[in-house]
Amino acid sequence: MTVPAPESGIHKRVVLAEADIDRALTRIAHEILEANKGSRDLVLLGIPRRGFPLARRLAQKIAAVDETVDPDLITGQLDVTMYRDDLRRNPTRSPLATQLPPSGIDDKVVVLVDDVLYSGRTIRAALDALADLGRPRIVRLAVLVDRGHRELPIRADHVGKNLPTSSRERVRVHLAEIDLIGGSAVNEVVIEDRP
């Protein structure tokens, strides 16, 4: 259902509700375990802002399947702000702290986690940042949404939902850990269309 936002004329369409996000993350968690043949040497690094809470949710789902996993010990945050190639064109946000799990990333299977895969430039920056921190055995990519329009030869290994979009549309991911809308925590993915 498309609903115009009265103040802006932007049409908003919810494409993933809370239950849809939860199902997608459950499926991705199982895919990660299957691809890795278990949880051994697994590290989930979320890319701020919304990739980190998604990584934490994935770690909790993996721990629910494999009781030997402590979600806090396999989850970290990888800030890519200073590795971006568009710092001159776009206003920068303050860098957040990169937090690696206690076991580090050397010789680990690192799964980068982000909310939306678009041009591929954020993931390129993440790979550069990762190279400065250590040498993983394998690097994979998990995203909640792949919207297409790649500018670099990058693809996700695990995708919650493929959403073909036009370049004028914006995909917004709202997560309860970060987003309050109308005073309430919200979990949803919305496409905004600017007429």
N, C-alpha and C positions, 0 to 999 in steps of 0.2 A: 504494500500500500504506500502510495506517495502522498506525503503531506506537505503542503507549502508552509514554510515558516513565515508568519504574517509580517514580521518586522524586516525581513530581508529578501523575500521572494525566492529563497533557495528551497528547492524541493528535497525533502529528506525521505529516504526509504530504508527501513530496517531490514537487513538481509540475513543477519544472524542474531537471534535472541539468546538469552542466558543459557537455556537448555541446549541450544545448537552449539554454542561455544564449548560447553562442558563435554558434549559428545565428540566434538572435533578434537579436543585436547586428549580425551581418553583414547581415541583412535591413534593419534600421533604418539602418545606414550607407548602403546603396544607396538607400533611400527618401529620406534626407536629401539625397544628391547629386542625385537625380532632381528633388525638389521645388525645389532651389536652382539647378537646371540647371548643376551643376558645383560646384566648391569655392570659387569666387570670393567674397570677403568673408564667409566662413563662420567663426563662432566657436562653440565648444562650451563652455558653462559648467556644470560639475557642481555640484550642491547637496550639501554634506557631509551625511553621511559617505559614503554609498555612491554617490552621484551622481557624485562626482569621479573615482573609479576607472573607473566606467562611461563617463564622458566621455573619459577617456584611452584606453580600449579602442576606443571608437567612432572617435576620431581616428586611431588606428593602422590600423583597418580602412579608413578613408577614404584614408589615405596609401598603403595597399596597392593601391587602385584608381587613385588619382591621384598619380603620383610627384612632382608639383610641390608637394605638401603636406608640410610639416614638422609632425608631430603636436604638438610642443611649442609651436609658434607659433600654433596655433588653439585651444588648450585652456586653460581657466582654472577657478577655483573661486569660487563665489558663496555666501558665508555669509549666511543669512537669520535667524539667531538673534534679533537685536534688532528684527526687523520682524514677528515672530510676534504674533498676537493672543491667544495663550493663555499668555503669560509668567506671569500671576498664578496660573493653575491648575496648570500643569505645572512640574516642576523643570527649571530651565534647565541646559543644558550650556554649557561655556565656549565663547565664540565662537572660530571659527577665522579665519584671515586670508583675506580676499577677494583673489584673485590674478587679474588680468586679463591677457590676452595682450598682448604689446608693442604691437600695433596698436590696442588699445582696443576699444570696442564702438560708438562713434559711426558711424552709417550702415552698420553691419554686419548680417548675418543671424545673429542669436543663437539658438542652440538650447539651451534649458535642459534639463539631463539629471538625472533623479532615478530612484531605484530603484522606489518604489511610489507610485502616485497613488491617494489615498483620498478625503479630504474636499475637497481642493483648497486648503486653507489654507496649506500650505507654498508652493505655487506662487503664491498671492496675495502672500505675503510676498516671494517672489523677484522678482515684478514690481515691488513697491515698492522693493526694494533696487536693482534694475536702473535704475529711474528716477532714483535718486540718483547713479548712476555715469555716465550718459550717455544718448544717444538712439539706440538701434538702429533700423535701417530696418524690420526684421521681427523678431518674437520667435516662436519655435516651441517646442514641448515634446515631448521624447522621454522615455519611461519604459519600464523593463523590464517592469513589471507594472501593469495597471490593474485594481483590485479593486472599483470601483464605490463606492457610498455617498457621492456628492458632496453637499457642503453649499453649494458655490458654483458658478456657471456656468462651469466650467473643464473643458476636455477636452484630451487629448493628441493631437498631430499624428502621432506615431510611437509605436506600442505593440508591445512584444515579445510580450506574452501578456495577453489579457483573462482574468481569473480571477474569476468571480462568487463572492462569499463572503457568509457571514452576518456580522452585526455582532459576534458573539461570537468569530469566528475572527480570528487574527492572521497576517499574511503576513510572513515573515522572509526577507530576502535575505542570504545569506552569500557574501562575496567574498574570495578568497585574499589580496588586498591588505590586508584589515582583520581578517578573522575566522579564528581558530584554534579548531577544535572537536576535542577529544581530542588536542591537540597537533599537529594537521594542518591545513594550509590547505585550505579548502573553498569550492567554487563551487556553490551550489544555491539554489533557492527552496523554502521549506517553508511549509505552512499548519499552524498549531497550532490545535487545537480544544479549548476548555475545556468539559468536560461540565457 
